[in-house]
Amino acid sequence: MNRPLVVGVDGSPESLDAADWAAREAVRRDLPLRLVHAWLWQPLDLPVTQDRESAARRAQDILKAAEADLADRYPQLELTADVLQDAAVPALLRAGKDAGMVVIGSRGHGAVLGFLLGSYGRQVIAAAECPVVSVREAKGAPAPGPGEGEVVVGQQGGVAECGDVLRFAFEAAAARDTTLRAVRAWSLPPIYAYSPGSMWLADQFGGLEPYEKAALEQALEPWRQKYPEVEVVEHVEMGSGAEVLLSAASRAELLVVGRQVRQSAVGPRTGSVAHAALHHARCPVAVVPHV
């Protein structure tokens, strides 16, 4: 069963950019696209108020306009549209339970708006059960052709830990017929973190950098076998994870990062690398939850 792509639209330019990106991605992957607009009747005690019927019509109009625009420009796209009677964050999280990915818009460099005010985007990214893509690009911009623009993925941890992230990245590269750059950053451990066992393990590979290269190769191997058509560039560099990844993705078409599925005292969090990517990457950023 092909799980649809879901994109949140609210009529803003950012959400329409996201809808356009999601439509192109759905066409690439031959998947259905579901447009959703969250609308919750909340009458305000203001001098000028809008009645419930007028507000409901406006919600439908926003959705129909976006649907008509995409249907006109992407006639091959399987497209549905729904008004969800709920607040933005729970509406998108609920829609994402049955989706292959959720796509949201962002203002650009700076705070993520996605769906599209304040912390909504950050909350969705931090709590969604499926990958969430934050888009910042001009609507109607020509998409790179086959082989143009790399997909860049950050890899850290072991084979099992990063499986979902690498699968998403390989799927994205295969759909675009482009190169996948797998990036692994490493740094010298603080003196108190040294142990005879860890240093012995590194010594077996001739040092820390060869050890990190071997770890990356091991993580990539099962996905290379599953996607033999995808050309992979291995990128191992000493430095902070965020800085190395952003540098490697300076000309990427898509950046893929992982997010630990865990709660903090203040709720779900994206992690420092994903946070930096969302705020500073120039391309769309896919945040993939993993164990």
C-alpha positions, 0 to 999 in steps of 0.5 A: 500500500502506497502511503500518501504524502501529506502537506499542510496548507493555510493560504500563505506563500510558505505553505504553497511553496511546500505544496508545490514541492510535495506535488513534485515529490509525489510525482517523482515517487508515483504516490498520492498527495493529500492536502490538509487545512486545519480549521478550528472555530474559535470566535474572538471577542473583537470589534470585527468578528466573522461568523462560523459559516463565513470562516468555514467557507474561507477554509474551504476556499483556501484548500480548493484554490491550492488543490485547483492550482496543483491539479492544473500544473500536475495533471498526473498527480493523484490528489485529495484535499481535506479540511481538518477540524482541529488545531494545526499541530494535532491535525498534522500529527494525526494526518501523519500517522497514515502518511509516508511523510508530512511536508510543511512550509518555512519562512526561510533562514530563521525560525521554522514557521511550518503550518505556519506560525510560531512553534507549530512547525517545530512541534510537528517535526519533534513529535511526528511518527513519520518523516517531516520535510521543511521546505523553503523555496520559491513556488514554481522554481524549476526542479533539478533534472535527473542527476542534478543536485545531491541528496545529503544524509547525516549518518551517526551511530550503528547500523540499526540506529540509522536504518530509517534515516538511510532508507529515506535518503536512498529512496529520495536519491533513487527517485531523483536519479542523483548522487547520495552523499553520506556524511559522518562527522567525528571528533576527538573524545575528551580525555575522560572519555578514553578507555582501553577498550575504545582505543583498542578498537580504534587501533584495529582500524589504524586510528579514529578516522579509519574507524569512522570510515569503516563504521560508515561503510558498514551502515551503508552496505545493506542499503547499497545492496538494496539500491545498487543504482544509487551512486554513493559518496562517502564523506567522513570529516573531523568536526562538529556534526552540524557544521560538517553536515551544513558544509557538505549540503551547501549545494544539496537538493535535499538534506536528510537528518535523523531525530531521536524518538525521545521526550525531554522535560519540556516535551519532544525535541529535534536534537542539535544537528536537526535544529541547526539544519532546519535553521540554516540549510538552504535546501529542504530538510527531511527530519526522520524519526529513528530509535 
